Amino acid sequence: MNHFRSSFALAAALSLSTAGASAETTHIFWRDLRPASQAVAVDAGLPMIAAKLPDHGETLSLSLQDKTVQLAGYALPVDRDGDLVYQFLLVPWTGACSHMPTPPPNQIVLVTPAHPYKMKEAYEPVAVTGTLQPGMEKSQLFILDGVSVVQSGYTVRKADVASVDTVPDTVTLPVNSPWSFLNKKKN
């Protein structure tokens, strides 16, 4: 009977270790969401926008499809109730989509958290972990000027969301930008 228990325990341990190996998380940066053939379009330090790209940023990277990834960015709520957010856009810089030009679709991720995320403010820096799926999605974003339709190139559903202090590989707004105050750290 002890032999049966130890064999069962060994089988359980092996299944747990292989399950962890298959769900390995890859830490990615915003540049990883662009296809390898797409050059980085940055003009005088300004963020890359869809108008600067020949295909308007609709070409997606398929190399990360179905992989568990972690990406840090700024959360812009799409569906919320008070401070609970049920869906948001993850964008590479503060002010994107509502105060500044919209990033190209391959630089926007539509995120549905596994559990409602308690957000303190729009453009809160967060890290999102989950399975990345390429595919165009349209979301209605309610901003001060009215409704805006934003196209995202990727989705992450049932995501784990965590607050972070900084977002690596992000675009810093130019010093003379009227929105540069968004880059300042809060104490």
C-alpha positions in Angstrom: 0.0 0.0 0.0 2.9 2.4 0.8 4.3 1.7 -2.7 1.0 2.7 -4.2 0.9 5.9 -2.2 4.5 6.9 -3.1 3.9 6.1 -6.8 0.7 8.2 -6.7 2.6 11.1 -4.9 5.4 10.9 -7.5 2.9 11.0 -10.4 1.1 14.0 -8.8 4.4 15.9 -8.3 5.4 15.2 -11.9 2.0 16.4 -13.3 2.4 19.6 -11.2 5.9 20.3 -12.5 4.9 19.7 -16.1 1.8 21.9 -15.7 4.0 24.7 -14.4 6.4 24.3 -17.3 3.7 24.5 -19.9 2.3 27.7 -18.4 5.6 29.5 -18.4 5.2 33.3 -18.5 7.2 35.3 -21.1 7.9 38.9 -20.1 7.4 41.0 -23.2 7.8 44.7 -24.2 5.7 46.8 -26.5 8.1 46.4 -29.4 7.4 42.6 -29.2 3.8 43.3 -30.4 5.0 44.7 -33.7 5.9 42.2 -36.4 9.6 41.8 -37.1 9.1 43.3 -40.6 7.7 46.6 -39.2 10.3 49.2 -38.5 10.0 51.3 -35.3 8.3 54.5 -36.4 9.4 57.3 -34.1 9.6 60.9 -35.3 11.6 63.3 -33.1 10.8 61.5 -29.9 7.0 61.5 -30.5 5.1 58.2 -29.9 4.5 55.9 -32.8 1.0 56.5 -34.2 -1.0 54.6 -36.7 -0.9 57.4 -39.3 2.9 57.0 -39.6 2.7 53.3 -40.6 1.9 52.1 -44.1 -0.6 49.6 -42.9 -1.9 51.8 -40.0 -0.4 49.3 -37.5 -2.9 46.6 -38.4 -0.1 44.0 -39.0 0.1 41.9 -35.9 2.9 39.7 -34.5 1.7 36.1 -34.4 4.8 34.7 -32.7 3.2 35.2 -29.2 -0.2 33.8 -30.0 -1.5 31.5 -27.3 1.5 32.2 -25.1 1.2 33.3 -21.5 2.8 36.7 -21.4 3.3 39.6 -19.0 3.2 43.2 -20.3 3.3 46.4 -18.4 1.5 49.5 -19.6 -1.2 52.0 -18.7 -4.8 51.0 -18.1 -7.6 53.0 -19.7 -11.0 51.8 -18.5 -13.6 50.7 -21.1 -16.1 49.0 -18.8 -16.3 50.1 -15.2 -18.6 50.5 -12.2 -17.2 53.1 -9.8 -13.6 52.0 -9.1 -14.1 48.4 -10.3 -12.9 47.9 -13.9 -14.3 44.9 -15.9 -12.4 45.7 -19.1 -9.7 48.1 -20.1 -7.3 49.0 -22.9 -3.6 48.5 -22.1 -1.7 51.3 -23.9 2.1 52.1 -24.0 1.9 55.7 -22.9 -0.2 58.0 -20.7 -2.8 60.0 -22.5 -3.1 57.6 -25.4 -6.5 57.3 -27.0 -8.1 60.1 -25.0 -5.7 63.0 -24.8 -3.2 62.2 -27.6 -3.2 60.3 -30.9 -4.3 56.7 -30.7 -1.5 54.2 -30.9 -1.7 51.7 -33.8 -3.8 48.6 -33.1 -0.7 46.5 -32.7 0.2 48.7 -29.7 -3.1 48.3 -27.9 -4.3 45.3 -25.9 -7.9 44.8 -24.8 -7.8 43.3 -21.3 -10.6 41.5 -19.4 -9.4 40.8 -15.9 -10.1 37.4 -14.2 -11.6 39.4 -11.4 -12.7 43.1 -11.4 -9.7 45.3 -11.0 -9.9 48.1 -8.4 -8.5 51.1 -10.3 -7.4 54.3 -8.5 -7.2 56.4 -11.7 -7.1 56.3 -15.5 -3.7 55.5 -16.9 -2.7 53.6 -13.8 0.5 51.7 -14.5 -0.2 47.9 -14.4 1.3 44.6 -15.4 -1.1 42.2 -17.2 -0.4 38.4 -17.2 -2.4 36.1 -19.4 -2.8 34.4 -22.8 -2.2 36.8 -25.7 -4.5 36.5 -28.7 -3.9 38.5 -31.8 -7.1 39.8 -33.5 -8.7 43.1 -34.2 -11.3 44.2 -31.7 -13.2 47.5 -31.5 -14.1 49.1 -28.2 -16.1 52.2 -27.4 -14.2 54.5 -25.1 -16.2 57.2 -23.3 -14.1 60.4 -23.0 -14.8 64.0 -22.1 -15.3 64.9 -25.8 -17.8 62.0 -26.4 -17.5 58.5 -27.6 -14.4 57.2 -29.4 -14.0 53.9 -31.1 -10.6 52.4 -30.5 -9.3 49.4 -32.4 -7.0 47.0 -30.5 -4.8 44.3 -32.1 -4.6 41.9 -29.2 -6.7 40.6 -26.3 -5.9 39.0 -23.0 -8.9 37.4 -21.3 -9.0 36.2 -17.7 -5.9 38.3 -17.0 -4.1 38.7 -13.7 -3.6 42.5 -13.2 -1.2 44.0 -10.7 -0.2 47.6 -10.0 3.4 48.6 -10.9 5.5 51.6 -10.2 7.1 51.9 -13.6 6.5 50.7 -17.2 9.7 49.6 -18.9 10.1 50.2 -22.6 7.5 52.9 -22.6 7.3 56.1 -24.6 8.2 59.3 -22.8 6.3 62.3 -23.9 8.4 65.2 -25.1 9.1 67.9 -22.5 7.2 70.5 -24.5 4.0 68.3 -24.7 1.0 69.8 -22.9 0.5 66.3 -21.4 4.0 65.8 -20.1 2.7 66.2 -16.5 1.4 62.7 -16.9 4.9 61.4 -16.9 5.8 62.7 -13.5 6.0 60.2 -10.7 3.5 60.6 -7.9 4.9 60.5 -4.4 
